[in-house]
């Protein structure tokens, strides 16, 4: 047997490894696969900032006005390379990169790693910023009442992307001792980081090709990662929130916050299959595909970071906490809940894809919550945690009865218990027992396949518990 790469490059040094049969593995093959891959990564940031703050107009009846101003400069640099064994003392030039054993489809392609998950990327940029912020009391503060206005602005100039402005205006109104209102409106910006600009990898992958009507068609190259030409994203964010702490009920607090985020030129990866589907259905993102000139088959998919026309996120967050003494102990309740009404992006043709509620191909349940119930009494502590993930769909774009027979994904409930006991005073020695997924809840099944350790698993392993009931027992010793 010979390495496939040796057929392309007879002098690549690859030693074939025979895994079948005792004694069939040669020492040369063992040395080859156990050889050390070397790399060097340089990340550098140069940063300088000057700022000043002070209180002005100290005689205002509502209180002094606080301001802060400043300017900053930042330079980011990334240089990561695979190295030949003889070049471990210095950063290499581009022509020093050494690869062995590439398959024919990958031969000569840039941004490839082999033997280890080594980063292959190089690039940098700088940004210059000026900023100012002010806190303006509108109503004199007291222990029960107060109204403040907060305003801020920032101007930034990014190398390669140009200048962009950001601002914020918000109020914090303590109506009385029990009720507080807060609201914010802001223009926020975010430039692509070094990885989103320069980090790329190439792999082989299979996709459904609607042009030829074949499923799981192998594509030689899927380019995933950076795009140096990506522009900063801009978002308009609106939030409203209330906090209720009634004086009649001690240690009870309730907060509800509504948010709406509209992101222009959002930086994100679309996904290889969605790129193909949108090109076929709408004619968008076709520039990210390459085809064989003779057969017309897809040979390359560029799943790189791009600027989407718009992305939007909308929802409500809720938090409730309460504590009260019961007997010689204390009972505590804390609940976190979230409702996601929108998680969408819109392409340049006005086509909108909303993924809110997808728990199959994405981890975006509409409803989810976590309830913690704890009881502490002396050295004894018991905590029960209940986690809820609402039912959803495999893919919001699929229509039951047309594209798929059953597009639903069931809800999931997970119960965890933690018990601890201080064996010695002051918590010097504490023993504990954790039981996760106490009721041994199975993950909900859904049409697949999904990626699961490189194979197929008919559930969303990133969202649902794949391990079942499990126990941890141990102790903590504090000196």
C-alpha positions as CSV (number, residue, x, y, z in Angstrom):
1,X,0.0,0.0,0.0
2,X,1.0,3.6,-0.6
3,X,-0.2,7.0,0.6
4,X,-2.6,8.6,-1.8
5,X,-0.6,11.8,-1.5
6,X,2.5,10.0,-2.7
7,X,0.8,9.4,-6.0
8,X,0.7,13.2,-6.4
9,X,4.1,14.0,-4.9
10,X,6.4,10.9,-4.8
11,X,8.8,12.6,-2.5
12,X,6.4,13.8,0.2
13,X,7.8,11.3,2.8
14,X,4.4,9.8,3.7
15,X,4.6,6.3,5.3
16,X,1.3,4.3,4.9
17,X,-0.1,2.9,8.1
18,X,-1.6,-0.6,8.1
19,X,-3.9,-1.0,11.1
20,X,-5.0,-4.6,10.3
21,X,-3.1,-7.5,11.7
22,X,-0.5,-8.0,14.4
23,X,2.9,-6.7,13.5
24,X,1.7,-5.0,10.3
25,X,2.5,-1.5,11.6
26,X,6.0,-0.6,10.6
27,X,8.3,1.5,12.8
28,X,8.6,4.0,9.9
29,X,4.8,4.4,9.8
30,X,4.6,4.8,13.6
31,X,7.2,7.5,13.5
32,X,5.4,9.3,10.7
33,X,2.0,9.5,12.4
34,X,3.5,10.3,15.8
35,X,5.7,13.0,14.4
36,X,5.4,16.4,16.0
37,X,3.8,19.1,14.0
38,X,5.3,22.5,14.9
39,X,3.7,25.9,14.6
40,X,4.2,29.4,15.8
41,X,1.5,32.0,16.5
42,X,2.2,35.7,17.2
43,X,-0.7,37.9,18.4
44,X,0.2,41.5,19.2
45,X,-1.8,44.5,20.4
46,X,-0.5,48.0,20.7
47,X,-2.8,50.3,22.7
48,X,-2.7,53.8,23.9
49,X,-5.5,55.9,25.5
50,X,-5.9,59.2,27.2
51,X,-9.0,60.2,29.1
52,X,-10.3,62.7,31.6
53,X,-13.4,63.0,33.8
54,X,-14.8,65.5,36.2
55,X,-18.0,66.9,37.7
56,X,-19.2,70.2,36.3
57,X,-22.0,72.6,37.3
58,X,-21.9,71.6,40.9
59,X,-24.7,74.0,41.9
60,X,-27.4,72.3,39.9
61,X,-30.5,71.5,42.0
62,X,-30.7,68.0,40.6
63,X,-27.0,67.3,41.2
64,X,-23.7,67.9,39.5
65,X,-23.3,66.9,35.9
66,X,-20.5,64.3,35.2
67,X,-18.6,64.1,32.0
68,X,-15.7,62.0,30.6
69,X,-13.8,62.4,27.3
70,X,-10.9,60.6,25.7
71,X,-9.1,59.2,22.7
72,X,-7.5,55.9,21.9
73,X,-5.4,54.1,19.4
74,X,-5.3,50.3,19.0
75,X,-3.3,48.1,16.6
76,X,-4.1,44.3,16.2
77,X,-1.8,41.8,14.5
78,X,-2.1,38.1,14.0
79,X,0.6,35.9,12.4
80,X,0.1,32.1,12.7
81,X,2.0,29.5,10.7
82,X,2.7,25.8,10.5
83,X,6.4,25.3,10.6
84,X,8.9,22.8,9.1
85,X,10.8,21.1,11.9
86,X,13.9,23.2,11.3
87,X,12.1,26.5,11.8
88,X,11.0,26.6,15.4
89,X,13.0,29.5,16.6
90,X,11.4,32.2,14.4
91,X,8.3,33.2,12.6
92,X,8.4,31.8,9.0
93,X,7.9,33.4,5.7
94,X,4.9,32.3,3.6
95,X,7.1,30.1,1.5
96,X,8.4,28.2,4.6
97,X,5.1,26.6,5.3
98,X,5.5,22.8,4.9
99,X,2.6,20.3,4.5
100,X,2.8,16.5,4.0
101,X,0.2,14.0,2.7
102,X,-2.4,16.3,1.2
103,X,-5.1,14.6,-0.9
104,X,-5.3,15.6,-4.6
105,X,-8.3,17.9,-4.1
106,X,-6.4,19.9,-1.4
107,X,-3.0,20.0,-3.1
108,X,-1.8,23.6,-3.4
109,X,-4.8,25.1,-1.5
110,X,-4.0,27.7,1.1
111,X,-5.3,27.8,4.7
112,X,-4.9,24.0,5.3
113,X,-3.9,22.4,8.5
114,X,-2.9,18.7,9.0
115,X,-2.1,16.5,12.0
116,X,-3.4,19.1,14.5
117,X,-5.9,21.9,14.7
118,X,-3.3,24.6,14.0
119,X,-4.3,28.1,13.1
120,X,-3.2,29.3,9.6
121,X,-3.8,33.0,9.4
122,X,-2.0,36.4,9.0
123,X,-3.1,40.0,9.0
124,X,-3.8,43.1,11.0
125,X,-5.5,46.4,11.3
126,X,-5.6,49.5,13.5
127,X,-8.4,51.7,14.8
128,X,-8.5,55.3,16.1
129,X,-11.3,56.4,18.4
130,X,-12.5,59.5,20.3
131,X,-15.3,59.3,22.8
132,X,-17.4,61.2,25.4
133,X,-20.0,60.3,28.0
134,X,-22.1,62.3,30.4
135,X,-24.4,61.5,33.4
136,X,-27.1,64.1,33.9
137,X,-29.3,64.0,37.0
138,X,-32.8,65.3,36.0
139,X,-34.4,64.9,39.4
140,X,-32.6,65.2,42.7
141,X,-31.7,61.8,44.0
142,X,-33.0,60.4,47.3
143,X,-33.2,56.9,48.8
144,X,-36.6,56.4,47.1
145,X,-36.6,58.5,44.0
146,X,-34.4,59.8,41.2
147,X,-34.2,60.3,37.5
148,X,-30.9,60.2,35.5
149,X,-30.1,60.7,31.8
150,X,-27.0,59.0,30.4
151,X,-25.6,60.0,27.0
152,X,-22.5,58.8,25.2
153,X,-20.9,59.0,21.8
154,X,-17.9,57.4,20.0
155,X,-16.3,57.9,16.6
156,X,-14.0,55.2,15.3
157,X,-11.8,54.9,12.1
158,X,-11.0,51.3,11.2
159,X,-8.2,50.5,8.8
160,X,-9.7,48.9,5.7
161,X,-13.3,49.7,6.7
162,X,-13.4,53.5,7.2
163,X,-15.0,55.6,9.9
164,X,-18.2,54.9,11.8
165,X,-20.0,56.5,14.7
166,X,-21.8,55.1,17.8
167,X,-24.0,56.7,20.4
168,X,-26.3,55.9,23.3
169,X,-29.0,57.6,25.3
170,X,-30.7,56.1,28.4
171,X,-32.8,56.9,31.4
172,X,-32.9,55.3,34.8
173,X,-36.0,56.4,36.7
174,X,-36.5,55.2,40.3
175,X,-40.2,56.1,40.6
176,X,-40.4,55.1,44.3
177,X,-39.0,52.5,46.7
178,X,-40.7,49.6,45.0
179,X,-40.7,50.5,41.3
180,X,-37.8,51.3,38.9
181,X,-38.0,51.9,35.1
182,X,-35.1,51.9,32.7
183,X,-34.8,52.4,28.9
184,X,-32.0,52.7,26.4
185,X,-31.7,53.6,22.7
186,X,-28.3,53.2,21.1
187,X,-26.4,52.9,17.9
188,X,-23.7,50.2,18.4
189,X,-20.8,49.2,16.2
190,X,-18.6,46.1,16.0
191,X,-15.7,45.5,13.6
192,X,-14.7,42.0,12.6
193,X,-12.1,40.5,14.9
194,X,-8.8,39.0,13.7
195,X,-10.3,35.5,13.3
196,X,-13.3,36.8,11.3
197,X,-11.0,38.6,9.0
198,X,-8.0,36.3,8.5
199,X,-8.6,32.8,9.9
200,X,-9.6,30.2,7.2
201,X,-9.7,26.5,7.0
202,X,-10.6,24.2,4.1
203,X,-12.4,20.8,4.5
204,X,-14.3,18.4,2.3
205,X,-18.1,18.2,3.0
206,X,-21.3,16.8,1.5
207,X,-24.3,19.0,0.6
208,X,-27.7,18.5,-1.0
209,X,-27.4,19.8,-4.6
210,X,-30.8,21.0,-5.9
211,X,-29.5,21.6,-9.4
212,X,-28.8,17.9,-10.0
213,X,-31.3,16.6,-7.5
214,X,-28.8,14.7,-5.4
215,X,-28.5,14.5,-1.6
216,X,-25.2,14.4,0.3
217,X,-23.2,15.3,-2.8
218,X,-19.5,15.5,-1.9
219,X,-17.8,18.9,-2.5
220,X,-14.1,19.0,-2.6
221,X,-13.5,22.2,-0.8
222,X,-15.5,24.1,1.9
223,X,-13.7,27.3,2.8
224,X,-14.7,28.4,6.3
225,X,-13.7,31.5,8.2
226,X,-12.2,34.9,7.5
227,X,-12.9,37.6,5.0
228,X,-10.5,40.6,5.1
229,X,-13.0,42.7,3.2
230,X,-15.8,42.5,5.8
231,X,-17.1,45.9,7.0
232,X,-18.1,46.9,10.6
233,X,-21.6,46.0,11.6
234,X,-24.1,48.7,12.9
235,X,-27.0,48.0,15.2
236,X,-29.9,50.0,16.6
237,X,-30.8,48.7,20.0
238,X,-33.9,49.5,22.0
239,X,-34.5,48.2,25.5
240,X,-37.2,48.8,28.1
241,X,-37.2,47.3,31.5
242,X,-38.9,47.4,34.9
243,X,-37.7,46.3,38.3
244,X,-40.2,45.7,41.1
245,X,-39.2,45.3,44.7
246,X,-42.3,45.6,46.8
247,X,-41.8,46.8,50.4
248,X,-44.6,44.5,51.6
249,X,-42.6,41.4,50.7
250,X,-39.0,41.3,51.9
251,X,-36.3,39.9,49.6
252,X,-38.6,39.7,46.5
253,X,-37.3,41.1,43.3
254,X,-38.8,40.9,39.8
255,X,-37.3,42.3,36.6
256,X,-38.6,42.2,33.1
257,X,-36.7,43.5,30.1
258,X,-37.8,43.8,26.4
259,X,-35.1,44.2,23.7
260,X,-35.1,44.8,20.0
261,X,-31.8,44.7,18.1
262,X,-31.6,45.6,14.4
263,X,-28.1,44.9,12.9
264,X,-27.1,46.4,9.6
265,X,-24.2,44.8,7.7
266,X,-24.2,42.0,10.3
267,X,-21.1,39.9,10.3
268,X,-21.9,36.2,10.2
269,X,-21.4,32.9,8.4
270,X,-24.5,31.8,6.5
271,X,-23.7,28.0,6.4
272,X,-22.8,26.0,3.4
273,X,-26.1,24.4,2.7
274,X,-28.0,27.6,3.2
275,X,-25.7,29.4,0.7
276,X,-26.5,26.7,-1.9
277,X,-30.3,26.8,-1.1
278,X,-30.5,30.6,-1.3
279,X,-28.5,30.7,-4.6
280,X,-30.9,28.1,-6.1
281,X,-34.1,29.6,-4.8
282,X,-33.4,33.4,-4.8
283,X,-30.2,33.9,-6.7
284,X,-28.4,35.4,-3.7
285,X,-24.9,34.6,-2.5
286,X,-24.1,32.7,-5.7
287,X,-20.7,34.4,-5.8
288,X,-19.7,32.1,-2.9
289,X,-20.0,29.0,-5.0
290,X,-17.6,27.6,-7.7
291,X,-18.6,25.0,-10.2
292,X,-16.9,22.6,-12.6
293,X,-17.0,24.1,-16.0
294,X,-17.8,20.8,-17.7
295,X,-20.2,18.9,-15.3
296,X,-21.7,22.0,-13.5
297,X,-21.2,20.3,-10.1
298,X,-20.3,22.4,-7.1
299,X,-16.6,22.1,-6.4
300,X,-16.2,24.8,-3.7
301,X,-18.4,26.6,-1.1
302,X,-17.0,29.7,0.5
303,X,-18.8,29.8,3.9
304,X,-16.9,32.9,4.9
305,X,-17.9,35.8,7.1
306,X,-20.0,38.2,5.1
307,X,-22.0,41.4,5.7
308,X,-25.7,40.5,5.7
309,X,-28.2,43.3,4.8
310,X,-29.9,43.0,8.2
311,X,-30.1,40.8,11.2
312,X,-32.7,41.1,13.9
313,X,-33.1,39.8,17.4
314,X,-36.2,40.4,19.6
315,X,-37.4,39.0,22.9
316,X,-38.1,39.3,26.6
317,X,-36.0,38.3,29.6
318,X,-37.4,37.8,33.0
319,X,-35.7,37.3,36.4
320,X,-37.5,36.5,39.7
321,X,-35.7,36.0,43.1
322,X,-37.1,35.4,46.6
323,X,-35.7,34.4,49.9
324,X,-37.4,33.8,53.2
325,X,-36.7,32.0,56.5
326,X,-38.4,28.7,57.1
327,X,-37.8,27.1,60.5
328,X,-34.1,27.2,61.3
329,X,-33.2,27.4,57.6
330,X,-33.7,29.7,54.5
331,X,-35.6,28.9,51.4
332,X,-34.4,30.5,48.2
333,X,-36.1,30.7,44.8
334,X,-34.6,32.1,41.6
335,X,-36.1,31.9,38.1
336,X,-34.6,33.0,34.8
337,X,-36.9,32.9,31.8
338,X,-36.5,34.0,28.1
339,X,-38.8,34.4,25.2
340,X,-37.2,34.7,21.7
341,X,-39.7,36.1,19.2
342,X,-37.2,36.8,16.4
343,X,-33.7,35.7,15.3
344,X,-33.5,36.6,11.6
345,X,-31.3,37.8,8.8
346,X,-32.3,39.4,5.5
347,X,-30.2,39.2,2.3
348,X,-29.7,41.8,-0.3
349,X,-32.8,40.7,-2.2
350,X,-35.1,41.2,0.8
351,X,-35.4,37.5,1.6
352,X,-35.8,37.1,5.3
353,X,-35.0,33.9,7.2
354,X,-36.2,33.8,10.8
355,X,-34.6,31.0,12.9
356,X,-36.4,31.7,16.2
357,X,-37.9,28.5,17.5
358,X,-35.5,26.2,15.6
359,X,-34.2,23.5,18.0
360,X,-33.2,21.0,15.3
361,X,-30.8,22.7,12.9
362,X,-30.2,25.6,15.4
363,X,-30.2,26.1,19.2
364,X,-32.8,28.9,19.3
365,X,-35.8,27.8,21.3
366,X,-38.6,30.4,21.6
367,X,-39.2,29.6,25.3
368,X,-36.6,28.5,27.9
369,X,-36.2,28.8,31.6
370,X,-34.2,27.8,34.6
371,X,-35.7,27.5,38.2
372,X,-33.4,27.1,41.2
373,X,-34.9,26.1,44.5
374,X,-32.5,26.0,47.5
375,X,-32.7,25.2,51.2
376,X,-29.9,26.0,53.6
377,X,-29.9,25.0,57.2
378,X,-26.7,25.2,59.2
379,X,-24.1,22.9,57.5
380,X,-26.8,21.4,55.2
381,X,-27.6,22.6,51.8
382,X,-29.9,21.2,49.1
383,X,-30.4,22.7,45.6
384,X,-32.9,21.6,43.0
385,X,-32.5,23.0,39.4
386,X,-35.1,22.5,36.8
387,X,-34.3,23.5,33.2
388,X,-36.9,23.8,30.4
389,X,-36.3,24.0,26.7
390,X,-39.5,24.6,24.7
391,X,-40.6,22.7,21.7
392,X,-39.5,23.9,18.3
393,X,-39.0,23.0,14.7
394,X,-36.2,21.3,12.8
395,X,-36.1,24.1,10.2
396,X,-38.5,27.0,9.9
397,X,-38.2,27.0,6.1
398,X,-39.6,23.5,5.7
399,X,-43.3,23.0,5.4
400,X,-44.9,19.9,6.8
401,X,-46.5,17.7,4.2
402,X,-44.5,19.3,1.4
403,X,-40.8,19.4,2.4
404,X,-40.9,17.1,5.5
405,X,-43.4,14.8,7.1
406,X,-42.8,16.0,10.7
407,X,-41.0,19.3,11.4
408,X,-41.5,19.3,15.2
409,X,-38.9,18.9,17.9
410,X,-40.3,18.0,21.4
411,X,-39.7,20.1,24.5
412,X,-37.2,18.9,27.1
413,X,-37.1,19.1,31.0
414,X,-33.9,18.4,32.9
415,X,-33.7,18.1,36.7
416,X,-30.5,18.4,38.6
417,X,-29.9,18.0,42.3
418,X,-27.0,19.1,44.5
419,X,-26.5,18.1,48.1
420,X,-23.7,19.4,50.3
421,X,-22.8,19.1,54.0
422,X,-20.1,20.8,56.0
423,X,-18.4,18.0,58.0
424,X,-16.3,20.5,60.0
425,X,-17.1,24.0,61.2
426,X,-16.8,27.1,59.0
427,X,-16.9,25.0,55.9
428,X,-13.4,23.6,56.3
429,X,-14.4,20.3,54.9
430,X,-17.5,20.0,52.7
431,X,-18.8,16.8,51.0
432,X,-21.2,17.0,48.1
433,X,-23.2,14.9,45.7
434,X,-24.4,16.2,42.3
435,X,-26.9,14.3,40.2
436,X,-27.4,15.7,36.7
437,X,-30.5,14.7,34.6
438,X,-32.0,13.0,37.6
439,X,-35.0,11.6,35.7
440,X,-32.7,10.3,32.9
441,X,-34.5,12.4,30.2
442,X,-33.8,11.3,26.7
443,X,-32.9,14.0,24.1
444,X,-35.9,14.6,21.8
445,X,-35.5,13.0,18.4
446,X,-35.9,14.9,15.1
447,X,-35.2,14.3,11.4
448,X,-31.5,14.4,10.7
449,X,-28.8,13.8,10.2
450,X,-27.0,16.3,12.4
451,X,-23.3,16.5,13.0
452,X,-22.4,14.4,16.0
453,X,-18.7,13.6,16.5
454,X,-18.3,13.5,12.7
455,X,-21.2,11.1,12.2
456,X,-25.0,11.2,12.3
457,X,-27.1,11.7,15.4
458,X,-30.8,12.5,15.2
459,X,-30.9,15.2,17.8
460,X,-29.3,18.5,18.5
461,X,-26.2,17.6,20.6
462,X,-25.4,21.3,21.3
463,X,-28.8,22.0,22.9
464,X,-30.0,18.7,24.5
465,X,-28.4,16.4,27.1
466,X,-26.7,13.5,25.4
467,X,-25.3,11.7,28.4
468,X,-28.4,10.9,30.6
469,X,-28.3,10.5,34.4
470,X,-24.8,10.9,35.9
471,X,-23.4,11.4,39.4
472,X,-20.5,13.4,40.9
473,X,-19.4,12.9,44.5
474,X,-16.5,14.6,46.1
475,X,-15.3,16.9,48.9
476,X,-13.8,20.3,49.3
477,X,-11.0,21.1,51.8
478,X,-10.2,24.7,52.6
479,X,-7.0,25.5,54.3
